[in-house]
Amino acid sequence: MTGAIYARYSLDNQREESIEGQLRECRAFAEKNDIQIDGTYIDRALSAKTDNRPDFQKMIKESGKWIFDVVIVWKLDRFARNRYDSAHYKAMLRKNGVKGISATEAI
């Protein structure tokens, strides 16, 4: 199985170092679950209250190219804070045959 990692931190209360922690945990999750990471998408200092995030949009677009089977996030709130956006983009991923997975939250 192939995967991509999406990591993000907002201006509010996180720092650049939090990206490294997210990537470390997502990579460990991938290794434990035999997922080969083929891409990493990172948005720095951008809130998930909006979908105006360049790497997030790139990831959504590339999910339609069958490059990866799953998108791994550290926590689901990295993906979206807004319920509508969360449902909308998860549906887009599903439509493209891609599953969204949290490395730290069992759902």
BAGU-73293 format. One record per atom (N, C-alpha, C): residue number from 1; chain; x, y, z. Coordinates in nm, 4 decimals. Layout:
N
SITE   kolke   nuti       east      north         up
SITE     NUM      A          X          Y          Z
...
REM end
This chain:
107
SITE   kolke   nuti       east      north         up
SITE       1      A     0.0856    -0.1174     0.0000
SITE       1      A     0.0000     0.0000     0.0000
SITE       1      A     0.0896     0.1230     0.0000
SITE       2      A     0.0476     0.2239    -0.0734
SITE       2      A     0.1240     0.3482    -0.0786
SITE       2      A     0.0479     0.4589    -0.0066
SITE       3      A     0.1219     0.5519     0.0476
SITE       3      A     0.0586     0.6590     0.1229
SITE       3      A     0.1273     0.7926     0.1043
SITE       4      A     0.0563     0.8941     0.1472
SITE       4      A     0.1085     1.0302     0.1522
SITE       4      A     0.0828     1.0820     0.2934
SITE       5      A     0.1639     1.1739     0.3352
SITE       5      A     0.1460     1.2373     0.4661
SITE       5      A     0.1083     1.3826     0.4439
SITE       6      A     0.0075     1.4272     0.5194
SITE       6      A    -0.0258     1.5694     0.5200
SITE       6      A    -0.0003     1.6227     0.6602
SITE       7      A     0.0821     1.7263     0.6700
SITE       7      A     0.1141     1.7891     0.7981
SITE       7      A     0.0902     1.9393     0.7866
SITE       8      A     0.0481     1.9975     0.8991
SITE       8      A     0.0167     2.1399     0.8990
SITE       8      A     0.0329     2.1944     1.0397
SITE       9      A     0.0729     2.3193     1.0483
SITE       9      A     0.0628     2.3898     1.1759
SITE       9      A     0.0062     2.5279     1.1494
SITE      10      A    -0.0643     2.5793     1.2482
SITE      10      A    -0.1276     2.7100     1.2332
SITE      10      A    -0.0428     2.8169     1.3005
SITE      11      A    -0.0776     2.9399     1.2738
SITE      11      A    -0.0074     3.0530     1.3348
SITE      11      A    -0.0294     3.0599     1.4849
SITE      12      A    -0.1443     3.0146     1.5303
SITE      12      A    -0.1885     3.0351     1.6678
SITE      12      A    -0.0919     2.9851     1.7743
SITE      13      A    -0.0709     2.8537     1.7783
SITE      13      A    -0.0009     2.8003     1.8947
SITE      13      A     0.1025     2.6929     1.8611
SITE      14      A     0.1454     2.6862     1.7381
SITE      14      A     0.2429     2.5843     1.7034
SITE      14      A     0.3625     2.6478     1.6351
SITE      15      A     0.4679     2.5678     1.6284
SITE      15      A     0.5910     2.6156     1.5669
SITE      15      A     0.6348     2.5183     1.4589
SITE      16      A     0.7304     2.5592     1.3825
SITE      16      A     0.7868     2.4761     1.2757
SITE      16      A     0.8242     2.3367     1.3258
SITE      17      A     0.8738     2.3285     1.4509
SITE      17      A     0.9154     2.1996     1.5059
SITE      17      A     0.7997     2.1009     1.5134
SITE      18      A     0.6776     2.1517     1.5237
SITE      18      A     0.5638     2.0609     1.5332
SITE      18      A     0.5457     1.9803     1.4048
SITE      19      A     0.5912     2.0334     1.2924
SITE      19      A     0.5862     1.9598     1.1659
SITE      19      A     0.6726     1.8343     1.1766
SITE      20      A     0.7926     1.8489     1.2301
SITE      20      A     0.8823     1.7338     1.2436
SITE      20      A     0.8209     1.6254     1.3316
SITE      21      A     0.7548     1.6649     1.4393
SITE      21      A     0.6882     1.5680     1.5260
SITE      21      A     0.5749     1.4960     1.4546
SITE      22      A     0.4966     1.5715     1.3783
SITE      22      A     0.3876     1.5099     1.3027
SITE      22      A     0.4425     1.4107     1.2005
SITE      23      A     0.5449     1.4514     1.1271
SITE      23      A     0.6041     1.3633     1.0265
SITE      23      A     0.6614     1.2371     1.0901
SITE      24      A     0.7281     1.2529     1.2035
SITE      24      A     0.7874     1.1382     1.2728
SITE      24      A     0.6796     1.0363     1.3114
SITE      25      A     0.5700     1.0844     1.3708
SITE      25      A     0.4632     0.9925     1.4125
SITE      25      A     0.3919     0.9300     1.2933
SITE      26      A     0.3705     1.0078     1.1880
SITE      26      A     0.3051     0.9540     1.0680
SITE      26      A     0.3926     0.8497     1.0002
SITE      27      A     0.5218     0.8744     0.9947
SITE      27      A     0.6136     0.7768     0.9339
SITE      27      A     0.6199     0.6491     1.0165
SITE      28      A     0.6206     0.6633     1.1488
SITE      28      A     0.6212     0.5442     1.2357
SITE      28      A     0.4929     0.4633     1.2151
SITE      29      A     0.3796     0.5323     1.2054
SITE      29      A     0.2518     0.4648     1.1792
SITE      29      A     0.2578     0.3918     1.0457
SITE      30      A     0.3107     0.4574     0.9447
SITE      30      A     0.3201     0.3970     0.8116
SITE      30      A     0.4078     0.2718     0.8152
SITE      31      A     0.5210     0.2822     0.8799
SITE      31      A     0.6121     0.1671     0.8882
SITE      31      A     0.5451     0.0505     0.9604
SITE      32      A     0.4790     0.0788     1.0698
SITE      32      A     0.4103    -0.0247     1.1487
SITE      32      A     0.3000    -0.0931     1.0675
SITE      33      A     0.2407    -0.0204     0.9731
SITE      33      A     0.1279    -0.0724     0.8960
SITE      33      A     0.1642    -0.1044     0.7501
SITE      34      A     0.2929    -0.1179     0.7237
SITE      34      A     0.3417    -0.1542     0.5897
SITE      34      A     0.2901    -0.0623     0.4799
SITE      35      A     0.2946     0.0667     0.5067
SITE      35      A     0.2541     0.1673     0.4077
SITE      35      A     0.3805     0.2380     0.3597
SITE      36      A     0.4021     0.2351     0.2301
SITE      36      A     0.5171     0.3031     0.1707
SITE      36      A     0.4795     0.4478     0.1437
SITE      37      A     0.5511     0.5413     0.2024
SITE      37      A     0.5215     0.6832     0.1842
SITE      37      A     0.5845     0.7319     0.0537
SITE      38      A     0.4980     0.7808    -0.0349
SITE      38      A     0.5424     0.8281    -0.1652
SITE      38      A     0.5312     0.9799    -0.1804
SITE      39      A     0.4777     1.0480    -0.0808
SITE      39      A     0.4657     1.1926    -0.0905
SITE      39      A     0.4378     1.2558     0.0439
SITE      40      A     0.4814     1.3781     0.0585
SITE      40      A     0.4573     1.4543     0.1801
SITE      40      A     0.4087     1.5928     0.1397
SITE      41      A     0.3012     1.6345     0.2028
SITE      41      A     0.2416     1.7658     0.1765
SITE      41      A     0.2423     1.8420     0.3081
SITE      42      A     0.2948     1.9632     0.3059
SITE      42      A     0.3103     2.0408     0.4291
SITE      42      A     0.2644     2.1846     0.4061
SITE      43      A     0.1767     2.2305     0.4942
SITE      43      A     0.1369     2.3716     0.4953
SITE      43      A     0.1829     2.4313     0.6265
SITE      44      A     0.2628     2.5353     0.6167
SITE      44      A     0.3201     2.5993     0.7357
SITE      44      A     0.2468     2.7290     0.7669
SITE      45      A     0.2152     2.7452     0.8953
SITE      45      A     0.1522     2.8682     0.9455
SITE      45      A     0.0204     2.8989     0.8749
SITE      46      A    -0.0585     2.7932     0.8490
SITE      46      A    -0.1886     2.8097     0.7846
SITE      46      A    -0.2958     2.7368     0.8651
SITE      47      A    -0.4056     2.8028     0.8877
SITE      47      A    -0.5158     2.7459     0.9639
SITE      47      A    -0.5959     2.6475     0.8798
SITE      48      A    -0.6535     2.5481     0.9462
SITE      48      A    -0.7425     2.4530     0.8789
SITE      48      A    -0.8857     2.5039     0.8802
SITE      49      A    -0.9061     2.6272     0.9250
SITE      49      A    -1.0405     2.6857     0.9206
SITE      49      A    -1.0790     2.7201     0.7776
SITE      50      A    -0.9811     2.7205     0.6896
SITE      50      A    -1.0040     2.7481     0.5480
SITE      50      A    -0.9386     2.6378     0.4650
SITE      51      A    -0.9875     2.6191     0.3451
SITE      51      A    -0.9240     2.5214     0.2573
SITE      51      A    -0.8227     2.5873     0.1649
SITE      52      A    -0.7944     2.7132     0.1891
SITE      52      A    -0.6974     2.7876     0.1095
SITE      52      A    -0.5561     2.7576     0.1587
SITE      53      A    -0.5149     2.6324     0.1366
SITE      53      A    -0.3829     2.5843     0.1770
SITE      53      A    -0.3197     2.5169     0.0551
SITE      54      A    -0.2101     2.5712     0.0030
SITE      54      A    -0.1538     2.5226    -0.1233
SITE      54      A    -0.1227     2.3728    -0.1280
SITE      55      A    -0.0511     2.3207    -0.0288
SITE      55      A    -0.0169     2.1786    -0.0349
SITE      55      A    -0.1387     2.0898    -0.0103
SITE      56      A    -0.2330     2.1364     0.0691
SITE      56      A    -0.3569     2.0610     0.0897
SITE      56      A    -0.4305     2.0457    -0.0437
SITE      57      A    -0.4432     2.1559    -0.1168
SITE      57      A    -0.5116     2.1515    -0.2460
SITE      57      A    -0.4343     2.0647    -0.3461
SITE      58      A    -0.3029     2.0719    -0.3411
SITE      58      A    -0.2203     1.9886    -0.4286
SITE      58      A    -0.2432     1.8406    -0.3969
SITE      59      A    -0.2498     1.8073    -0.2670
SITE      59      A    -0.2737     1.6690    -0.2250
SITE      59      A    -0.4092     1.6197    -0.2750
SITE      60      A    -0.5123     1.7016    -0.2594
SITE      60      A    -0.6462     1.6636    -0.3053
SITE      60      A    -0.6435     1.6396    -0.4563
SITE      61      A    -0.5815     1.7301    -0.5290
SITE      61      A    -0.5738     1.7166    -0.6747
SITE      61      A    -0.4984     1.5894    -0.7144
SITE      62      A    -0.3851     1.5656    -0.6503
SITE      62      A    -0.3039     1.4490    -0.6850
SITE      62      A    -0.3673     1.3179    -0.6395
SITE      63      A    -0.4627     1.3232    -0.5473
SITE      63      A    -0.5298     1.1995    -0.5053
SITE      63      A    -0.6055     1.1361    -0.6218
SITE      64      A    -0.6409     1.2146    -0.7207
SITE      64      A    -0.7098     1.1624    -0.8386
SITE      64      A    -0.6174     1.0988    -0.9405
SITE      65      A    -0.4878     1.1032    -0.9156
SITE      65      A    -0.3910     1.0469    -1.0099
SITE      65      A    -0.3444     0.9075    -0.9690
SITE      66      A    -0.4040     0.8505    -0.8659
SITE      66      A    -0.3721     0.7162    -0.8165
SITE      66      A    -0.2252     0.7022    -0.7786
SITE      67      A    -0.1714     0.8067    -0.7187
SITE      67      A    -0.0320     0.8058    -0.6728
SITE      67      A    -0.0217     0.7357    -0.5369
SITE      68      A    -0.1256     0.7501    -0.4545
SITE      68      A    -0.1252     0.6928    -0.3204
SITE      68      A    -0.2639     0.6388    -0.2861
SITE      69      A    -0.2645     0.5429    -0.1929
SITE      69      A    -0.3885     0.4772    -0.1496
SITE      69      A    -0.4472     0.5398    -0.0239
SITE      70      A    -0.3610     0.5975     0.0591
SITE      70      A    -0.4045     0.6571     0.1846
SITE      70      A    -0.3343     0.7905     0.2063
SITE      71      A    -0.4010     0.8767     0.2834
SITE      71      A    -0.3397     0.9998     0.3332
SITE      71      A    -0.3355     0.9858     0.4842
SITE      72      A    -0.2164     1.0000     0.5406
SITE      72      A    -0.1984     0.9891     0.6849
SITE      72      A    -0.1801     1.1289     0.7420
SITE      73      A    -0.2574     1.1593     0.8443
SITE      73      A    -0.2419     1.2848     0.9187
SITE      73      A    -0.2118     1.2498     1.0637
SITE      74      A    -0.1457     1.3383     1.1324
SITE      74      A    -0.1143     1.3173     1.2739
SITE      74      A    -0.2441     1.3099     1.3539
SITE      75      A    -0.3302     1.4092     1.3381
SITE      75      A    -0.4637     1.4123     1.3977
SITE      75      A    -0.5590     1.4628     1.2914
SITE      76      A    -0.6833     1.4247     1.3032
SITE      76      A    -0.7806     1.4616     1.2009
SITE      76      A    -0.7994     1.6122     1.1881
SITE      77      A    -0.7711     1.6883     1.2944
SITE      77      A    -0.7871     1.8337     1.2836
SITE      77      A    -0.6800     1.8977     1.1958
SITE      78      A    -0.5767     1.8219     1.1571
SITE      78      A    -0.4782     1.8727     1.0609
SITE      78      A    -0.5431     1.8835     0.9233
SITE      79      A    -0.6403     1.7971     0.8987
SITE      79      A    -0.7083     1.7896     0.7701
SITE      79      A    -0.8036     1.9074     0.7515
SITE      80      A    -0.8910     1.9287     0.8488
SITE      80      A    -0.9866     2.0407     0.8407
SITE      80      A    -1.0485     2.0646     0.9773
SITE      81      A    -1.0783     2.1891     1.0066
SITE      81      A    -1.1468     2.2251     1.1312
SITE      81      A    -1.2960     2.2434     1.1084
SITE      82      A    -1.3308     2.2767     0.9886
SITE      82      A    -1.4693     2.3022     0.9505
SITE      82      A    -1.5342     2.1694     0.9102
SITE      83      A    -1.6492     2.1359     0.9697
SITE      83      A    -1.7149     2.0076     0.9413
SITE      83      A    -1.7491     1.9900     0.7945
SITE      84      A    -1.7972     2.0972     0.7325
SITE      84      A    -1.8329     2.0892     0.5912
SITE      84      A    -1.7097     2.0570     0.5074
SITE      85      A    -1.6001     2.1327     0.5279
SITE      85      A    -1.4781     2.1082     0.4519
SITE      85      A    -1.4264     1.9670     0.4766
SITE      86      A    -1.4300     1.9240     0.6012
SITE      86      A    -1.3832     1.7903     0.6347
SITE      86      A    -1.4618     1.6847     0.5575
SITE      87      A    -1.5938     1.6926     0.5622
SITE      87      A    -1.6786     1.5955     0.4920
SITE      87      A    -1.6587     1.6043     0.3410
SITE      88      A    -1.6524     1.7259     0.2893
SITE      88      A    -1.6373     1.7472     0.1457
SITE      88      A    -1.5070     1.6869     0.0922
SITE      89      A    -1.3963     1.7174     0.1582
SITE      89      A    -1.2673     1.6707     0.1082
SITE      89      A    -1.2453     1.5225     0.1354
SITE      90      A    -1.2990     1.4706     0.2443
SITE      90      A    -1.2905     1.3256     0.2666
SITE      90      A    -1.3707     1.2520     0.1600
SITE      91      A    -1.4846     1.3088     0.1199
SITE      91      A    -1.5643     1.2488     0.0122
SITE      91      A    -1.4876     1.2530    -0.1198
SITE      92      A    -1.4160     1.3608    -0.1441
SITE      92      A    -1.3347     1.3696    -0.2660
SITE      92      A    -1.2250     1.2633    -0.2654
SITE      93      A    -1.1600     1.2459    -0.1506
SITE      93      A    -1.0574     1.1423    -0.1414
SITE      93      A    -1.1184     1.0048    -0.1678
SITE      94      A    -1.2328     0.9761    -0.1021
SITE      94      A    -1.2992     0.8463    -0.1224
SITE      94      A    -1.3341     0.8249    -0.2688
SITE      95      A    -1.3854     0.9284    -0.3333
SITE      95      A    -1.4199     0.9208    -0.4751
SITE      95      A    -1.2978     0.8834    -0.5584
SITE      96      A    -1.1814     0.9305    -0.5154
SITE      96      A    -1.0563     0.9017    -0.5851
SITE      96      A    -0.9909     0.7718    -0.5365
SITE      97      A    -1.0608     0.6978    -0.4496
SITE      97      A    -1.0087     0.5706    -0.4006
SITE      97      A    -0.9037     0.5826    -0.2936
SITE      98      A    -0.9002     0.6981    -0.2250
SITE      98      A    -0.7988     0.7235    -0.1223
SITE      98      A    -0.8674     0.7319     0.0142
SITE      99      A    -0.8075     0.6693     0.1123
SITE      99      A    -0.8612     0.6689     0.2487
SITE      99      A    -0.7807     0.7643     0.3356
SITE     100      A    -0.8480     0.8398     0.4215
SITE     100      A    -0.7820     0.9273     0.5173
SITE     100      A    -0.7653     0.8539     0.6492
SITE     101      A    -0.6454     0.8597     0.7072
SITE     101      A    -0.6136     0.7879     0.8306
SITE     101      A    -0.5424     0.8820     0.9276
SITE     102      A    -0.5794     0.8729     1.0551
SITE     102      A    -0.5087     0.9455     1.1604
SITE     102      A    -0.4049     0.8525     1.2223
SITE     103      A    -0.2828     0.9009     1.2376
SITE     103      A    -0.1766     0.8212     1.2980
SITE     103      A    -0.1944     0.8062     1.4481
SITE     104      A    -0.2717     0.8954     1.5110
SITE     104      A    -0.2810     0.8941     1.6572
SITE     104      A    -0.4213     0.8726     1.7114
SITE     105      A    -0.5209     0.8741     1.6251
SITE     105      A    -0.6592     0.8598     1.6705
SITE     105      A    -0.7209     0.7345     1.6061
SITE     106      A    -0.7631     0.6424     1.6886
SITE     106      A    -0.8274     0.5213     1.6372
SITE     106      A    -0.9748     0.5508     1.6115
SITE     107      A    -1.0115     0.5488     1.4839
SITE     107      A    -1.1511     0.5772     1.4494
SITE     107      A    -1.2002     0.4685     1.3567
REM end
